[in-house]
């Protein structure tokens, strides 16, 4: 290879290096521009975020201030309510102390005599055509509803009309028979007897059954006594359309008596 060719080859290599360097310079320049743009964008983003952060912090701070004001107002309300309750307590305590200092008023004895009596019964109608009788099974209950004891109880069962009625129950005509000491002292084993000497005449003439307990008939307040399981048989008659059964209760303390709260009325 001669000297000219060698120089040409070196020149060509230099040109290629120049082109390569120019290309790298251009690429690096573009990269620098992009990096600068990116830096500017990040600066703007950072400024934006800082602004938003400040706004959020300001909003939170404002909300916190509002909450603090609400809590203060609520606390003031509770303090006022507490003061009012304390005033009420002081007023009540003063009243209690005043009552304790004053002597209690003297109470007068109040004896209240009252009783409640009623029929508890069931009506039985026959299913046979030839049986015209109506049967009533029931109890007559007497309860002391007053504030003091009631003694010497007598009851009157009145039938109206009585000609077509047959009344029966656990009534003995000899009170001293079959009555031992335990039964005489037991309300649970109360037996009954006629309370008047002319009881047969009372039944035939007036339709009245006057009876009393054989054993102790004293009722303390709230206690009750029962004339149990009486039976009333009514025979239907063409000239009678209604039967009425009434109850009346008397005692030493209520001599004028008190009528039962209900009656037995049979219409047919």
Residue pairs with C-beta under 8 A, 6 or more apart in sequence:
110 147
111 146
111 147
111 148
112 146
112 147
112 148
113 146
113 148
113 150
113 251
113 253
113 254
114 144
114 145
114 146
115 142
115 143
115 144
115 145
115 146
115 150
115 219
115 249
115 251
115 254
115 258
116 142
116 143
116 145
116 261
117 140
117 141
117 142
117 143
117 155
117 247
117 249
117 258
117 259
117 260
117 261
118 140
118 141
118 247
118 260
118 261
118 262
119 138
119 139
119 140
119 141
119 245
119 247
119 260
119 262
119 263
119 264
120 138
120 139
120 140
120 141
121 136
121 137
121 138
121 139
121 264
122 136
122 137
122 138
123 134
123 135
123 136
123 266
124 134
124 135
124 136
124 137
125 134
126 132
126 133
126 134
126 135
132 235
132 236
133 233
133 234
133 235
133 236
134 233
134 234
134 236
134 266
134 268
135 231
135 232
135 233
135 234
136 231
136 232
136 233
136 234
136 245
136 264
136 266
137 229
137 230
137 231
138 229
138 230
138 232
138 264
139 226
139 227
139 228
139 229
139 230
140 155
140 157
140 226
140 227
140 230
140 247
140 260
141 224
141 225
141 226
142 153
142 155
142 219
142 224
142 225
142 226
142 227
142 249
143 219
143 222
143 223
143 224
144 150
144 219
144 220
144 221
144 222
144 223
144 224
145 221
145 222
146 221
147 221
148 221
148 253
149 218
149 219
149 220
149 221
150 218
150 219
150 251
150 252
150 253
150 254
151 217
151 218
151 219
151 251
151 252
151 253
152 212
152 217
152 251
152 252
153 212
153 213
153 217
153 219
153 225
153 249
153 250
153 251
154 195
154 210
154 211
154 212
154 249
154 250
154 251
155 210
155 211
155 212
155 227
155 247
155 248
155 249
155 250
156 208
156 209
156 210
156 211
156 247
156 248
156 249
156 250
156 257
157 167
157 208
157 209
157 211
157 230
157 245
157 246
157 247
158 206
158 207
158 208
158 209
158 245
158 246
158 247
158 248
159 165
159 167
159 207
159 208
159 209
159 232
159 243
159 244
159 245
160 207
160 243
160 244
160 245
160 246
161 207
161 240
161 243
162 203
162 206
162 207
164 234
164 235
164 236
164 237
164 240
164 243
165 207
165 232
165 233
165 234
165 235
165 243
166 232
166 233
166 235
167 203
167 209
167 230
167 231
167 232
168 230
168 231
168 232
168 233
169 192
169 227
169 228
169 229
169 230
169 231
170 191
170 192
170 227
170 228
170 229
170 230
171 192
171 193
171 194
171 209
171 211
172 178
172 191
172 192
172 193
172 214
173 193
173 194
174 193
175 191
175 193
175 214
179 191
179 214
179 215
182 189
183 189
183 191
183 215
184 214
184 215
184 216
185 215
185 216
186 215
187 215
187 216
187 223
187 225
189 215
190 213
190 214
190 215
190 217
190 225
190 226
191 213
191 214
191 215
192 211
192 212
192 213
192 214
192 227
193 211
193 212
193 214
194 209
194 210
194 211
194 212
195 210
195 211
195 212
196 202
196 210
199 209
199 210
202 208
202 209
202 210
203 209
211 227
213 225
217 225
219 225
232 245
232 264
234 243
234 266
236 268
241 267
241 268
242 265
242 266
242 267
242 268
243 265
243 266
244 263
244 264
244 265
244 266
245 263
245 264
245 265
246 259
246 260
246 263
247 259
247 260
247 263
248 257
248 258
248 259
248 260
249 257
249 258
249 260
250 256
250 257
250 258
